[in-house]
Amino acid sequence: MLTADALARIDREIAKYPAERKLSAIMAALRIAQLEKGWLAPETIDYVAGYLDIPPIAAYEVASFYNMYELKPVGKYKITVCTNLSCTLMGAGAVADHLRAKLGIDFGETSPDGRFTLKEGECMGACGDAPLFLINNHQMRVKLTPDEIDRILAELE
């Protein structure tokens, strides 16, 4: 279900905890699985739970609680715009409007070509660099302007 490389990375995460605490590696294991698969299908969550030797419900509790995990397919590039108050005061609304216009989608939607999904996010801990967004939960882009957004989108295409 997961590649040998993904399983090796999960094994490195498991090794950080005592043997009886494999559950502690669940967040990292789900992140690794999602990086490989693009999202967490039920069978992927079940597989990760089995690999960690934990009840599947324990994995589902984590995957459904945190917004970094996707339980439905998303585009190749998931763009999460921080719309918390601080970012909104710094121009997040204009960033969101520009992205919606450029991509032709709204929050919670995926472009028809499957390349982009647009999401709203809460505080990302970089208010001083607002407005900002995350790409695929891993790349933060800050101090966004319409020109900078266009440049980033062109890089991704």
N, C-alpha and C positions, 0 to 999 in steps of 0.2 A: 504494500500500500504506500509506503514511503521509501525513498531511495536509501541506499546504504549511507550516503553522505548525510542525509537528514537524521537518520538513526544514530550515526556517530556523534552528531552535534547534540542530539537529545541525551545520549549516553554521557557526554561531558557535563551536561546540566545535572543529570541524576547524580553524578559523582560528587557534586558539591554538597550533598546532603547525606546524613546517616542512612543506611540501608532501609531502615524501617520508616523513613520519611520521604519515600519516592513521590508522594503527593505534592511535596514542596516544589517539584520540578514541573508541575502542570502548566503554569503560565508560559514558561519558556518552551516547553514541548509543543503547546498549541501554537505559539508564535512561529516556531520552526515549521510545523506542519502547514500553517497558513501561507508562509513564504513560499513553500514548495507548490502547494495546490492552488493558491490564489484566494481560497475561502475555506471554511470549515464545514464540509458536508457531514451529515450525521454519521456516515460510515467512517469518515476520517476521525471524528471525535471518539467514536467507539474504538477505533484502532489505537489511538494514542492512549486511551484509558487502559486498554488491554496491555499495551506495551509497558505502561507504568504499573500494571497490576493493581489498579484502583477501580472502584465501581464506576460504570459509565456516567451515572448521575453526578458524581463528583466533578467529572470533566465538563459535563453540560452546565453545571452551576457556574463554573468559571467562564466558559465560553459565552454564556448568555448574559452574564453580569457586566462584563467589561466591554466598552464600545470599540476597543481596538480589534476585536474579533468579529469577523464577518460570517454570518450564518446563512447568507444567500450570496450567489455569485455577484461579483463587482467587476468593474472595468479593470483593464490592465493597470491603469493609474487611478488610484483613489485619492482625490484631493479633499482634504478636510480643512475647512475654513474656521478659524476661531471666531466665534460670534459672541463671546463673553462681553460683558459691559466695557471693560478696558479696551479691548480690540475694537469694539463698535465705536467707541469715542475716538479712536485713532483711524477710523476709515474702513472697518471691516465690511460695512454695508456696501460701499462702493466696490470693494474687491469682489464680494459675492455677486453684485449686479453685473460686473464685467465678466466674471466667469460664466454666469448663467447665459449672458448674451453670446459670448464666444463659443461656448460648448453646446448651446441650444437645449440645455437641460436645467432642471431645478434641483434643489437639495433632495437627496434620496433617489435620484434617477441616474441611469447610465446612458451614455451616448449610444445612438443606434449602431455605431461601428464597434461597440464594446470596448473602446479605448479608455473612456473616462467615466468615473462615478464621482458625483459631487455630494459631500456630506457637510453637516454642521458639526462643530466641535466646541467643547467648553475650554476653559483655561488651559493653555499649553505651557504656562510658566515663562513666557517671554514677552510680557506686556510692554517692556521698554523698546522692543523691536517691532511692535505692531504697526500696521496690520500684517498678519501672517497666515500661512497655511502649511499643512503637512502633506507630503506625497507618500502614499503607501505606509503611513505610520512611522517612517524612518528618516525622511528628508524634510527638514524645516526650511522654509523660505520666508524671509522677513523683509520688513520695510517695503512692502509691495506697492507698486504703482501699476497703472494699466500697461505701460510699456514693458515693465519687468515681467508682468504676468504673460504678456504676448511672447516674450523671449523664452520663458520657461516652457510654455505650451509648445512652441516651435521645437525646442530641444526634445520634448517627449514624443513628438510625432515623428 
